[in-house]
Amino acid sequence: MREMEALAFFLAGLPLLFVANRLVLYLTTFEEDLVEEDDARALPWQQGDWPDRVRWAILLLLPVAMAVAASRFDLLQAMAVSLVVLALLVITATDMLRFRVPNAITYPGTVAALAAAVLMPDGNIGDAVLAALLGGGVFFVLAVITRGGIGLGDVKLAVLIGAALGLPIAYQALLYGVVAAAVVMGVLLVAGVVGRRQAVPYAPFLSLAAIVMLLAQGAAFAPL
């Protein structure tokens, strides 16, 4: 039975993949967010044919993640988890391509996650609210300390991840995201791919770590 549900979710994820692609394109074509190829901020994957490849590589994870969700959660929970995964993948793509963590995703996503924690049968609104406040608070402090190295968009993303995953899963996801970011950025710096003063997207590390933890350990609204 779970195998059939996983297949159904995978197939449902294919058309949703194209919807997500259109959404990312819309969210990354605002004039003020465009990064020209000769811009000092431009990263290798933001130039030439790479943006299309990167966008599709990220979004192709959606139907796979939806199939995994269907294999691990009840039907209603799997649908909610799939929506969280969709939001996090869209954020991953927009930040990778345009240094943008859209409020249009983080704000309604946080509200929806908290509502799910209230309405879902096994939801834990206490854990969701506490994780959202702690995640947002810690990342706000980091944003102040790093003087923009971590942006307010990352703070809002931490709130969303906290609201969706709850404690202690959100804490673990954010920690793994920070560690992964440090390692990858260090490698890119040593390899000469990025410069010391060059901005590097941070949200993808947090989002992808959150997706892994969500599918592996559950959410505040869908505990495993």
C-alpha positions, 0 to 999 in steps of 0.5 A, spaced: 500 500 500 505 504 501 509 503 495 503 505 491 502 511 495 509 513 494 508 512 486 502 516 486 506 522 490 512 521 485 507 522 479 503 527 482 510 531 483 512 531 476 507 536 474 508 540 480 515 540 478 513 545 472 509 549 477 515 550 482 519 552 476 515 557 474 514 560 481 522 560 481 522 564 475 517 569 477 521 570 484 528 571 480 526 576 475 525 582 479 529 587 476 533 589 483 535 582 484 538 580 477 545 579 477 549 580 471 555 576 468 560 581 469 557 583 476 563 582 482 557 578 486 556 573 480 558 566 482 559 561 477 553 557 477 549 564 476 552 565 469 551 562 462 547 556 461 548 554 469 542 557 472 537 553 468 541 547 470 541 549 477 534 550 477 532 544 474 537 540 478 534 542 485 527 542 483 528 535 480 528 533 488 521 534 489 518 528 486 523 524 489 522 527 496 514 527 495 515 519 494 519 518 500 514 522 504 508 518 502 512 512 504 513 514 511 507 518 513 500 518 513 496 521 507 494 527 510 501 528 513 505 526 507 501 532 503 503 537 508 510 534 508 510 535 501 508 542 501 514 544 506 519 540 501 516 544 495 517 551 499 524 549 501 526 547 494 523 553 491 527 557 497 534 553 495 533 555 488 532 562 489 537 563 493 542 559 489 540 564 483 539 571 486 541 571 493 533 571 494 529 568 500 522 570 498 518 573 503 512 570 499 514 563 501 517 564 508 511 568 511 505 564 509 509 557 510 511 559 517 503 561 518 501 554 514 506 550 519 504 553 525 496 552 523 498 545 521 501 543 528 494 546 531 490 542 526 493 535 525 491 530 530 499 529 532 501 536 532 505 539 537 504 547 537 508 548 543 514 545 540 513 549 533 512 555 536 518 554 541 523 552 535 520 558 531 522 563 536 529 560 538 531 559 531 529 566 529 532 569 535 539 565 534 539 567 527 538 574 528 544 574 533 548 571 528 546 576 522 548 582 527 554 579 529 556 577 521 554 584 519 550 581 513 554 575 512 547 571 514 541 576 512 534 577 514 532 572 509 536 567 513 533 569 519 526 568 516 528 561 513 530 559 520 523 561 523 520 557 518 524 551 519 523 551 526 515 552 525 515 546 521 520 541 524 519 543 532 524 541 537 529 538 537 529 536 530 529 543 527 535 545 532 539 539 529 537 541 522 539 548 523 546 545 526 547 541 520 546 546 515 551 551 519 556 546 519 555 544 511 555 551 509 562 552 513 565 546 510 562 547 503 564 555 503 571 553 506 572 548 500 570 553 495 574 559 498 580 554 498 579 552 490 578 559 488 571 559 486 569 564 491 573 570 494 573 572 501 568 578 500 564 575 495 557 573 497 555 566 497 548 563 498 546 560 505 539 558 505 540 552 501 544 549 506 539 550 511 533 548 507 536 542 504 538 540 511 531 541 513 528 537 508 533 531 510 531 531 517 524 532 516 523 526 511 528 522 516 525 524 523 518 528 522 515 534 523 512 538 529 505 537 525 507 530 523 511 526 528 514 519 526 
